[in-house]
Amino acid sequence: MKLTKIALIVIQLLVMLNAFGGGYYGLAGAKDIPLSWLDGSPFHSFFIPSLILFVVIGGGMLAATIVHLRKSSLAPWVSLGMGVTLMLWIVAQVSIIGYVSWMQPTSFIAGAAIAVLAGLLLRAARRTEVPATA
């Protein structure tokens, strides 16, 4: 399970860096990205979506990594939640702006990988629990 945990942390860190970078880019004005991508969305600029990307995805992946490094029993649950959150973010993004980058399916796959690896850690933890005795 050690390799599973390492793989999970590495993927989370990569997603975190990407989300912080993309979020910062959007917060700085998303130069070279057409505002027409937001047509039909509730957003008039990239500020709010970029803030969500930076705080929720980037910050969430950072938090998930920290709880793993602190060896919290909640760590797999936080990772599972963040994997699902990332997949939902990508589904929402594609439904709003359409397919615009290879990063969208890559990010969705990363979210799925995080969720699967977290599930493996949860299953392993369940197997090692000592059953309650009467």
N, C-alpha and C positions, 0 to 999 in steps of 0.2 A: 504494500500500500504506500510505501515511501515514494516510489516512482510516480504513482498516481497523484499524490499530494504535490510533488515537485512540478509535474506537468500542469496541474491545475493552477498553481501559483504563477508559473511562467505565462500561461495563456491569459490569466487575469491581468498580469502586469503589462502584457502587450496591448490588451484591449484598453487598459487604463491610459497608457501613453497615447494611443490613438485617439481616445475620447478627449483627453486633455488638449492634444494638439488640434483636433477638429473643432472642439469647443472654443478654444482660444482664437482660432482662425475666424470662426463665425462671429464671435464677440467683437473682434477687431474690424468687422465689416464685410467679411466674406468676399473680398475683392476677386473679380473674375468669375463669380458664381451669379448666374442670372436670377434676378428677383422673380422672373416669370415662373420659376420652379415652385413658388409659393402660391401661384394662382389657384383659387378654389380651396385654399387652406385657411385656417383661422389666423394665420400669421401674415403680417405686412412687412416684416424684416426677418433676418436670420437671428436676431438677438435672443428671443425666447427659446427657440429650438436649440440654439448653441449653448445657452445657459443650462438647459435641461441635460444636454449631452455632457457638458463639463461636470455639473454637480451630481446628477443622478447616475449616469453611466461611469464617468471617470472617478468620481468620489466613491461611488458604490463598490467599484472594483478595488479601489485602494483600501476601503474598509474591509472587504472580503479577504484581501491579502493580509492585512494586519491581524485579523482574528485568527487566521491560520498560523501566522508566525508566533502568536501568543498562545497557541495550542488550546484554543477555546473549544469546548465541545459543541458550540453553536456554529463553528466555522463551516462545516459542510452545508448547513442550512442556509447560511448567508450566501455562500457560493451558488447553491441551487437557485435561490431567489434572484441573484444577479444574472445567472445564465438565462433564466426565463425572462427577466426584465430586458436583457439585451435582445433576445429574440423578438419580444413584443415591440421594442423600439424600432427594430428594422422592419417589421411588418407594417407598423404605423407609418414609418418613413416612406416605404415603397408605395403604400396606398395613397399617400399625399403627393409625393413628387415623382413617383414612378421609378423605374430602374435607371440609374444614372452612373453607377460605378461598380466595378468589380468588388469594391469594399463592402457593398451591401450583402451579397451572398457569403463573402468571407466572414463578415461580422456575425451573420446568422449562424454559420457553422461553428464559429468560436463560442457563441452562446450555447449552442447545443452541446458542444464538447465540454464546456464548463458544467452544464447541468448533468451530463452523463457521468463525468468524473466525480462530481459531488455526490451523486447517487451511489456510485461505487463505494465511496468513503462511508456514506450512511449505512449501506448494507454491511460493510465490514465491521463497523462499530456495533451494529445490532447483533452480529454473530458473536462478538466478544463480550457482550453484556452477560453478567452473572444473573441467572434466573432467581427471582425472589423465592424464598422458602417460607413455609408456614410455621 
